[in-house]
């Protein structure tokens, strides 16, 4: 049975013994990511129509504010990554949680569309400080490769149910109290849960003997340059950008497609909501297969299944069993990228500059996530049906397959110190269960 807490011997002079806090941090992030995504991301879908009605504007205008929020997060992805590499996540994530909570309160009080845009752009900036990217960077700094996948999986499995928890919760709050009071309640939940957990649990791992600061900076710079000059990094970027575009477009347009196929709106919404739960299944499959199958092979196979599912949906979704089969097959790939990207980046470029490199990748991925639904809507308007949209989604999944399979997983030629700046190796006792 795993022990609740593992003690590691610090390699610094004096032989001080320090507590390994990695699994405590994982447990904290499992909670904060669930609440963070539920409040800062998923709640918007429930609030969309009530806000448009109250502000006397169109749902398109309100949706634009959400798109602006996502784009704001893309803008700060690289600076946030650099901060994390240099200073860790504690101060950044605590500050981000405090500001995000304040902004959710401000969101409840907006009176104009301009105010809504300003608040949601602020929320997008703070979301980049508190959600998956910074959380993963902290976890990667604590865990060796043997335990890293399990730690990341633990967080994403729990957070994968954020939509299943917060969509109905937000709906009930809106029905009972109205959208403004619902946001105030969500702000309280967000602040009470995320601020203390980030402030008191998150910390940097103990360092062993390390190089001088200027050497550490040089090593991080070398790791970043190695990634940005490696063609395989850009193949990964193409893969994850394409996949993000496909997931985002499907998320937004799946309900409309199923309704157009003759299904009741409640049926369509229920099965669209299952995408979050199916993402957990996909993550479990990926992590379980990693020791037996190359991660690139497994990810490419899942992306390929999604491509086939999207292409087949127009022909099978008119019946309930066909719709269920198609959505289930496609849903297995939801959330795969959130585990595959950290594994591939750390395998190839080490952990010294992980957050900066991941932030560089996150920028185009986030832009695709924001823009794909708009492109799909334009394609839908031009063709008058969903077949072209689903064919485009299938095609982008195939592009993702090609990107993942291009190149090998052989590590890039980064200086040895770039692999780990925390004085740990894969056999460090502190990383054992």
C-alpha positions as CSV (number, residue, x, y, z in Angstrom):
1,X,0.0,0.0,0.0
2,X,1.4,3.5,-0.9
3,X,2.5,5.5,2.1
4,X,0.7,8.8,2.7
5,X,4.0,10.6,2.9
6,X,7.5,9.7,1.8
7,X,10.7,11.1,3.4
8,X,13.7,11.8,1.2
9,X,17.2,12.5,2.1
10,X,18.4,15.9,0.9
11,X,21.9,15.7,-0.7
12,X,22.9,19.1,0.7
13,X,25.8,19.3,3.3
14,X,24.5,18.3,6.7
15,X,22.2,15.6,5.4
16,X,18.9,17.3,6.4
17,X,15.9,15.2,5.9
18,X,13.0,16.8,4.1
19,X,9.4,15.7,3.5
20,X,8.4,14.9,-0.1
21,X,5.4,17.0,-0.8
22,X,4.8,15.8,-4.3
23,X,1.6,13.8,-3.7
24,X,0.2,16.5,-1.4
25,X,0.6,18.9,-4.3
26,X,-1.1,16.4,-6.7
27,X,-4.0,16.1,-4.3
28,X,-4.3,19.9,-4.0
29,X,-4.2,20.4,-7.8
30,X,-6.9,17.7,-8.4
31,X,-9.2,19.9,-6.4
32,X,-8.1,23.3,-7.6
33,X,-8.2,22.3,-11.3
34,X,-11.7,20.9,-10.9
35,X,-12.9,24.1,-9.3
36,X,-10.9,26.4,-11.5
37,X,-12.1,24.9,-14.8
38,X,-15.6,24.6,-13.5
39,X,-15.8,28.3,-12.5
40,X,-13.5,30.0,-15.0
41,X,-14.4,27.9,-18.1
42,X,-17.4,25.6,-18.1
43,X,-19.8,27.9,-16.2
44,X,-19.8,30.3,-19.2
45,X,-21.9,27.9,-21.3
46,X,-24.8,28.0,-18.8
47,X,-24.5,31.8,-18.3
48,X,-24.4,32.6,-22.0
49,X,-28.1,33.1,-22.7
50,X,-29.1,34.7,-19.4
51,X,-26.2,37.2,-19.8
52,X,-27.2,38.1,-23.3
53,X,-30.8,38.7,-22.2
54,X,-29.8,40.9,-19.3
55,X,-27.3,42.9,-21.3
56,X,-29.7,43.3,-24.2
57,X,-27.3,41.9,-26.7
58,X,-26.8,38.8,-28.9
59,X,-25.3,35.5,-27.9
60,X,-22.8,36.1,-30.6
61,X,-21.5,39.2,-28.9
62,X,-21.3,37.5,-25.5
63,X,-19.6,34.5,-27.1
64,X,-17.0,36.9,-28.5
65,X,-16.1,37.9,-25.0
66,X,-15.4,34.3,-24.2
67,X,-13.2,34.0,-27.3
68,X,-11.3,37.1,-26.2
69,X,-10.8,35.5,-22.8
70,X,-9.2,32.4,-24.4
71,X,-7.0,34.6,-26.7
72,X,-5.8,36.6,-23.7
73,X,-4.5,33.4,-22.1
74,X,-2.6,32.6,-25.3
75,X,-0.8,36.0,-25.1
76,X,0.7,35.3,-21.6
77,X,1.4,31.6,-22.0
78,X,5.2,32.1,-22.7
79,X,5.8,34.8,-20.0
80,X,4.0,32.6,-17.5
81,X,6.1,29.7,-18.5
82,X,9.3,31.6,-18.0
83,X,8.2,32.7,-14.6
84,X,7.4,29.1,-13.6
85,X,10.8,27.9,-14.7
86,X,12.6,30.6,-12.7
87,X,10.4,31.0,-9.6
88,X,8.0,28.0,-9.3
89,X,4.2,28.1,-9.1
90,X,3.4,29.1,-5.5
91,X,3.3,32.9,-5.8
92,X,2.0,32.9,-9.3
93,X,-0.9,30.5,-8.7
94,X,-1.9,32.1,-5.4
95,X,-2.0,35.5,-7.0
96,X,-3.8,34.2,-10.0
97,X,-6.4,32.6,-7.8
98,X,-7.0,35.8,-5.8
99,X,-7.3,37.9,-8.9
100,X,-9.5,35.4,-10.6
101,X,-11.9,35.3,-7.7
102,X,-12.1,39.1,-7.6
103,X,-12.8,39.1,-11.4
104,X,-15.6,36.5,-11.0
105,X,-17.2,38.9,-8.5
106,X,-16.8,41.7,-11.0
107,X,-18.3,39.5,-13.7
108,X,-21.5,39.2,-11.6
109,X,-21.8,43.0,-11.7
110,X,-21.2,43.9,-15.4
111,X,-23.8,46.2,-16.9
112,X,-22.4,46.6,-20.4
113,X,-20.9,44.4,-23.1
114,X,-17.7,46.4,-22.9
115,X,-17.4,45.6,-19.2
116,X,-18.1,42.0,-19.9
117,X,-15.2,41.9,-22.4
118,X,-12.8,43.6,-20.0
119,X,-13.7,41.2,-17.1
120,X,-13.4,38.0,-19.3
121,X,-10.1,39.1,-20.8
122,X,-8.9,39.5,-17.2
123,X,-10.2,36.0,-16.4
124,X,-8.4,34.6,-19.4
125,X,-5.1,36.1,-18.2
126,X,-5.5,34.7,-14.7
127,X,-6.7,31.3,-16.0
128,X,-3.3,31.0,-17.7
129,X,-1.7,31.4,-14.2
130,X,-3.8,28.8,-12.4
131,X,-5.0,26.0,-14.7
132,X,-3.3,23.0,-16.3
133,X,-0.1,24.5,-17.8
134,X,1.3,25.9,-14.5
135,X,0.0,22.9,-12.5
136,X,1.7,20.5,-14.8
137,X,4.9,22.5,-14.6
138,X,4.9,22.3,-10.8
139,X,4.2,18.5,-10.9
140,X,6.9,17.9,-13.5
141,X,9.5,19.7,-11.3
142,X,8.6,17.3,-8.4
143,X,8.4,13.9,-10.0
144,X,10.9,11.7,-11.9
145,X,9.8,10.1,-15.2
146,X,8.7,6.8,-13.5
147,X,6.1,8.6,-11.3
148,X,5.3,11.7,-13.5
149,X,2.7,10.0,-15.7
150,X,0.8,8.7,-12.6
151,X,0.9,12.1,-11.0
152,X,-0.4,14.0,-14.0
153,X,-3.1,11.3,-14.5
154,X,-4.3,11.7,-11.0
155,X,-4.9,15.4,-11.5
156,X,-6.5,15.1,-15.0
157,X,-8.8,12.2,-14.0
158,X,-10.4,14.2,-11.2
159,X,-10.5,17.5,-13.2
160,X,-12.0,15.7,-16.1
161,X,-15.3,15.7,-14.2
162,X,-15.3,19.5,-13.9
163,X,-17.9,19.9,-16.6
164,X,-20.0,17.0,-15.1
165,X,-20.0,18.8,-11.8
166,X,-20.2,22.5,-12.6
167,X,-22.5,22.6,-15.6
168,X,-25.5,21.2,-13.6
169,X,-24.4,23.0,-10.5
170,X,-24.3,26.4,-12.3
171,X,-27.6,25.6,-14.0
172,X,-29.3,25.0,-10.6
173,X,-27.8,28.2,-9.2
174,X,-29.0,30.2,-12.1
175,X,-32.5,28.7,-12.0
176,X,-32.8,29.4,-8.3
177,X,-30.9,32.7,-7.8
178,X,-30.3,34.2,-11.2
179,X,-26.9,34.4,-13.0
180,X,-25.5,37.3,-11.0
181,X,-25.9,35.6,-7.6
182,X,-24.8,32.3,-9.2
183,X,-21.5,33.9,-10.1
184,X,-21.1,35.4,-6.6
185,X,-21.6,31.9,-5.1
186,X,-19.1,30.4,-7.6
187,X,-16.6,33.2,-6.7
188,X,-16.8,32.3,-3.0
189,X,-16.3,28.6,-3.8
190,X,-13.4,29.4,-6.1
191,X,-11.7,31.7,-3.5
192,X,-12.2,29.5,-0.5
193,X,-10.9,26.4,-2.3
194,X,-8.1,27.5,-4.6
195,X,-6.4,30.4,-2.7
196,X,-5.4,28.5,0.4
197,X,-4.5,25.3,-1.4
198,X,-2.2,27.2,-3.8
199,X,-0.7,29.3,-1.0
200,X,-0.1,26.6,1.6
201,X,0.5,23.4,-0.4
202,X,2.3,24.4,-3.6
203,X,6.1,24.8,-3.2
204,X,9.3,24.1,-5.1
205,X,11.1,20.8,-4.6
206,X,14.2,20.8,-2.4
207,X,17.4,21.3,-4.4
208,X,20.5,19.3,-4.2
209,X,23.9,20.6,-5.3
210,X,23.2,22.9,-8.2
211,X,25.0,25.1,-10.6
212,X,25.5,28.8,-10.2
213,X,22.5,31.0,-11.2
214,X,24.1,32.1,-14.5
215,X,24.8,28.5,-15.4
216,X,21.2,27.5,-14.7
217,X,20.0,30.3,-16.9
218,X,22.3,29.3,-19.7
219,X,21.2,25.7,-19.5
220,X,17.5,26.7,-19.6
221,X,18.3,28.9,-22.6
222,X,20.0,26.0,-24.3
223,X,17.0,23.7,-23.7
224,X,14.6,26.3,-25.2
225,X,16.8,26.8,-28.2
226,X,17.1,23.0,-28.7
227,X,13.4,22.7,-28.8
228,X,12.7,25.7,-31.1
229,X,15.3,24.6,-33.6
230,X,14.1,21.0,-33.6
231,X,11.8,20.2,-36.5
232,X,10.1,17.5,-34.4
233,X,8.9,20.2,-32.0
234,X,7.1,22.0,-34.8
235,X,5.6,18.7,-35.9
236,X,4.2,18.3,-32.4
237,X,2.9,21.8,-32.6
238,X,1.1,21.0,-35.9
239,X,-0.3,17.9,-34.3
240,X,-1.6,19.5,-31.1
241,X,-2.9,22.7,-32.9
242,X,-4.8,20.5,-35.4
243,X,-6.2,18.3,-32.6
244,X,-7.2,21.3,-30.4
245,X,-9.0,22.8,-33.4
246,X,-10.9,19.6,-33.9
247,X,-11.9,19.2,-30.2
248,X,-13.0,22.8,-29.9
249,X,-15.1,22.7,-33.1
250,X,-16.8,19.5,-32.1
251,X,-17.5,20.7,-28.5
252,X,-19.3,23.8,-29.8
253,X,-21.2,22.2,-32.7
254,X,-22.0,18.7,-31.5
255,X,-25.3,19.6,-29.9
256,X,-26.5,21.5,-33.0
257,X,-25.5,18.6,-35.2
258,X,-27.4,16.0,-33.1
259,X,-30.5,18.2,-33.0
260,X,-30.3,18.6,-36.8
261,X,-30.2,14.8,-37.0
262,X,-33.6,14.7,-35.3
263,X,-32.7,14.0,-31.7
264,X,-34.2,15.9,-28.8
265,X,-32.2,18.7,-27.3
266,X,-32.0,17.0,-23.9
267,X,-30.6,13.9,-25.6
268,X,-28.0,15.9,-27.5
269,X,-26.9,17.9,-24.5
270,X,-26.6,14.8,-22.3
271,X,-24.3,13.0,-24.8
272,X,-22.3,16.2,-25.5
273,X,-21.8,16.5,-21.8
274,X,-20.4,13.0,-21.7
275,X,-17.3,14.1,-23.6
276,X,-15.7,15.2,-20.4
277,X,-16.3,11.8,-18.7
278,X,-15.0,10.0,-21.9
279,X,-11.8,12.1,-21.7
280,X,-11.1,10.4,-18.4
281,X,-11.4,7.0,-20.1
282,X,-9.0,8.1,-22.8
283,X,-6.5,9.3,-20.3
284,X,-6.6,6.1,-18.4
285,X,-6.1,4.1,-21.6
286,X,-3.1,6.2,-22.6
287,X,-1.4,6.0,-19.2
288,X,-2.0,2.3,-18.8
289,X,-0.6,1.6,-22.3
290,X,2.6,3.7,-21.9
291,X,4.7,0.9,-20.5
292,X,3.8,-1.4,-23.4
293,X,3.2,0.8,-26.4
294,X,5.1,3.9,-27.6
295,X,3.2,7.0,-26.6
296,X,3.3,8.3,-30.1
297,X,1.8,5.1,-31.4
298,X,-1.0,5.2,-28.9
299,X,-1.8,8.9,-29.4
300,X,-1.8,8.5,-33.1
301,X,-4.2,5.5,-32.9
302,X,-6.6,7.5,-30.7
303,X,-6.5,10.5,-33.0
304,X,-7.1,8.2,-36.0
305,X,-10.2,6.7,-34.3
306,X,-11.5,10.2,-33.8
307,X,-11.0,11.0,-37.5
308,X,-13.0,7.9,-38.5
309,X,-15.7,8.7,-35.9
310,X,-16.1,12.2,-37.1
311,X,-16.3,11.1,-40.8
312,X,-18.9,8.4,-40.0
313,X,-21.2,10.5,-37.8
314,X,-23.3,12.0,-40.6
315,X,-24.1,8.5,-41.8
316,X,-24.9,6.9,-38.4
317,X,-26.0,9.6,-36.0
318,X,-29.7,9.6,-37.2
319,X,-30.3,6.7,-34.8
320,X,-29.7,6.8,-31.1
321,X,-27.3,3.8,-31.1
322,X,-25.3,5.3,-34.0
323,X,-25.1,8.6,-32.3
324,X,-23.9,7.0,-29.0
325,X,-21.3,4.9,-30.8
326,X,-19.9,7.9,-32.8
327,X,-19.8,10.3,-29.9
328,X,-18.2,7.6,-27.7
329,X,-15.5,6.8,-30.2
330,X,-14.7,10.5,-30.7
331,X,-14.8,11.3,-27.0
332,X,-12.0,8.9,-26.2
333,X,-9.6,11.5,-27.6
334,X,-10.8,14.3,-25.4
335,X,-8.1,15.2,-22.9
336,X,-5.4,13.0,-24.5
337,X,-3.3,16.0,-25.5
338,X,-3.1,17.2,-21.9
339,X,-1.2,14.1,-20.9
340,X,0.7,13.4,-24.2
341,X,2.2,16.9,-24.6
342,X,4.0,16.9,-21.2
343,X,5.3,13.4,-21.7
344,X,6.7,14.1,-25.1
345,X,8.2,17.5,-24.2
346,X,10.0,16.2,-21.1
347,X,11.2,13.1,-22.9
348,X,12.7,15.2,-25.7
349,X,13.9,18.4,-24.0
350,X,14.2,17.6,-20.2
351,X,12.5,19.5,-17.4
352,X,14.8,22.5,-16.9
353,X,12.8,24.8,-19.2
354,X,9.6,22.7,-19.5
355,X,7.2,25.5,-18.6
356,X,8.7,27.9,-21.2
357,X,8.7,25.3,-23.9
358,X,5.2,24.2,-23.0
359,X,4.0,27.8,-23.0
360,X,5.5,28.2,-26.5
361,X,3.4,25.3,-27.6
362,X,0.3,26.4,-25.8
363,X,0.2,29.7,-27.6
364,X,-0.8,28.4,-31.1
365,X,-2.9,25.6,-29.5
366,X,-4.9,28.1,-27.6
367,X,-5.4,30.3,-30.7
368,X,-6.7,27.2,-32.6
369,X,-9.0,26.5,-29.7
370,X,-10.5,30.0,-29.9
371,X,-10.7,30.2,-33.7
372,X,-11.9,26.8,-34.7
373,X,-15.5,27.1,-33.7
374,X,-15.8,30.3,-35.7
375,X,-14.3,28.7,-38.7
376,X,-16.6,25.7,-38.3
377,X,-19.6,28.1,-38.1
378,X,-18.5,29.8,-41.3
379,X,-18.2,26.5,-43.0
380,X,-21.7,25.5,-41.7
381,X,-23.2,28.7,-43.0
382,X,-21.5,28.3,-46.4
383,X,-22.6,24.7,-46.9
384,X,-25.9,24.6,-45.1
385,X,-25.2,21.3,-43.3
386,X,-22.9,19.6,-40.9
387,X,-21.3,17.1,-43.2
388,X,-18.6,19.5,-44.4
389,X,-17.9,20.5,-40.8
390,X,-17.5,16.9,-39.6
391,X,-15.3,16.2,-42.7
392,X,-13.1,19.1,-41.8
393,X,-12.9,17.9,-38.2
394,X,-11.9,14.4,-39.5
395,X,-9.3,16.0,-41.7
396,X,-7.7,17.9,-38.9
397,X,-7.5,14.8,-36.8
398,X,-5.6,13.1,-39.6
399,X,-3.2,16.1,-39.7
400,X,-2.7,15.5,-35.9
401,X,-1.9,11.8,-36.6
402,X,0.7,12.8,-39.2
403,X,2.3,15.3,-36.9
404,X,2.5,12.9,-34.0
405,X,4.1,10.2,-36.1
406,X,6.6,12.4,-37.8
407,X,10.1,12.0,-36.3
408,X,11.2,9.8,-33.4
409,X,11.1,10.1,-29.6
410,X,14.9,10.2,-29.4
411,X,15.8,13.0,-27.0
412,X,17.1,16.2,-28.4
413,X,20.8,17.1,-27.8
414,X,20.3,19.2,-24.7
415,X,23.1,19.6,-22.1
416,X,22.8,16.9,-19.4
417,X,22.1,19.4,-16.6
418,X,19.0,20.6,-18.6
419,X,17.3,17.3,-17.7
420,X,16.9,18.1,-14.1
421,X,18.0,21.2,-12.0
422,X,16.7,19.9,-8.7
423,X,19.5,17.6,-7.8
424,X,17.4,14.5,-8.4
425,X,17.6,11.4,-10.5
426,X,15.1,8.7,-11.5
427,X,16.1,6.7,-8.4
428,X,15.8,9.5,-5.9
429,X,14.0,8.0,-2.8
430,X,11.9,11.0,-2.4
431,X,10.0,10.2,-5.6
432,X,9.2,6.7,-4.6
433,X,5.7,5.7,-3.3
